Amino acid sequence: MTKIKTYIHTEDLEAILYKDGDLKLTIYKSIKSPYGYTRRDLVLSDYGVSNKEFTFNYVKSKVDEVYSTFPNKEIDELLNKIKVYNDSK
């Protein structure tokens, strides 16, 4: 069984990084509560893919399956956080 290395989040996206180098994308719908917390409802949890396959176009295509509009800026943020994490290791 593949072990999880870490989780990387943005507001509505999450990348699960596995020790074998694969990544899994999960997409959430964030709902801000008037009581000060944010509830995240799972919308899509895709199969893991290789690091090489986990590109902007891959993430965008999965996001487009569940959202009619979604900010590309958040996809860029997720990919940048993954890059920073990988560069620090």
DOVO-580809 format. One record per residue (C-alpha): residue number from 1; chain; y, x, z. Coordinates in Angstrom, 1 decimal. Layout:
N
REC   seq   mol       py       px       pz
REC   NUM     A        Y        X        Z
...
end
This chain:
89
REC   seq   mol       py       px       pz
REC     1     A      0.0      0.0      0.0
REC     2     A      3.4      1.3     -1.0
REC     3     A      5.8      2.0      1.9
REC     4     A      9.4      0.9      1.9
REC     5     A     12.0      3.7      2.1
REC     6     A     15.1      1.7      2.6
REC     7     A     17.1     -1.4      1.7
REC     8     A     20.4     -1.3     -0.1
REC     9     A     22.7     -4.4      0.0
REC    10     A     25.7     -5.9     -1.6
REC    11     A     26.9     -9.4     -0.9
REC    12     A     24.4    -11.2     -3.1
REC    13     A     22.0     -8.4     -4.3
REC    14     A     19.5     -6.2     -2.6
REC    15     A     17.4     -3.3     -3.8
REC    16     A     14.3     -2.3     -2.0
REC    17     A     13.5      1.4     -2.5
REC    18     A      9.9      2.4     -2.2
REC    19     A      8.6      5.8     -1.3
REC    20     A      6.8      6.0     -4.6
REC    21     A     10.1      5.7     -6.5
REC    22     A      9.9      2.1     -7.6
REC    23     A     12.6     -0.5     -6.8
REC    24     A     12.5     -4.2     -6.2
REC    25     A     15.5     -6.5     -6.9
REC    26     A     16.2     -9.5     -4.7
REC    27     A     19.0    -11.9     -5.4
REC    28     A     20.6    -14.1     -2.8
REC    29     A     23.2    -16.9     -2.6
REC    30     A     25.6    -16.0      0.2
REC    31     A     27.2    -18.9      2.1
REC    32     A     30.0    -18.0      4.5
REC    33     A     30.0    -20.0      7.7
REC    34     A     33.2    -21.2      9.4
REC    35     A     31.6    -19.8     12.6
REC    36     A     31.8    -16.2     11.5
REC    37     A     28.5    -15.3      9.9
REC    38     A     27.1    -15.3      6.4
REC    39     A     23.9    -17.1      5.6
REC    40     A     21.9    -15.6      2.7
REC    41     A     19.4    -17.8      0.9
REC    42     A     16.8    -16.1     -1.3
REC    43     A     17.2    -17.1     -5.0
REC    44     A     15.0    -14.6     -6.8
REC    45     A     12.6    -11.9     -5.7
REC    46     A     11.3    -10.0     -8.7
REC    47     A      8.4     -7.6     -9.1
REC    48     A      9.1     -3.9     -8.5
REC    49     A      9.9     -1.7    -11.4
REC    50     A     10.2      2.0    -11.9
REC    51     A     13.5      3.8    -11.2
REC    52     A     13.9      4.4    -14.9
REC    53     A     13.7      0.6    -15.6
REC    54     A     16.1     -0.3    -12.8
REC    55     A     19.3     -0.2    -15.0
REC    56     A     22.5     -2.2    -15.2
REC    57     A     20.9     -4.2    -18.1
REC    58     A     17.8     -5.0    -16.1
REC    59     A     19.8     -6.2    -13.1
REC    60     A     22.2     -8.2    -15.3
REC    61     A     19.3     -9.9    -17.1
REC    62     A     17.7    -10.9    -13.7
REC    63     A     21.0    -12.2    -12.3
REC    64     A     21.7    -14.1    -15.6
REC    65     A     18.4    -16.0    -15.0
REC    66     A     19.8    -17.6    -11.8
REC    67     A     23.6    -17.5    -12.1
REC    68     A     25.7    -18.7    -15.0
REC    69     A     28.6    -16.4    -13.9
REC    70     A     28.3    -13.3    -11.7
REC    71     A     30.6    -10.4    -11.2
REC    72     A     29.5     -7.2    -13.0
REC    73     A     31.4     -5.4    -10.3
REC    74     A     28.7     -6.3     -7.7
REC    75     A     26.0     -5.0    -10.0
REC    76     A     27.9     -1.7    -10.4
REC    77     A     28.4     -1.6     -6.6
REC    78     A     24.6     -1.9     -6.1
REC    79     A     23.7      0.7     -8.6
REC    80     A     26.4      3.1     -7.2
REC    81     A     25.0      2.7     -3.7
REC    82     A     21.6      3.5     -4.9
REC    83     A     22.9      6.6     -6.7
REC    84     A     24.8      7.8     -3.6
REC    85     A     21.7      7.2     -1.5
REC    86     A     19.4      9.1     -3.9
REC    87     A     21.9     12.0     -4.2
REC    88     A     22.1     12.4     -0.5
REC    89     A     18.3     12.9     -0.2
end
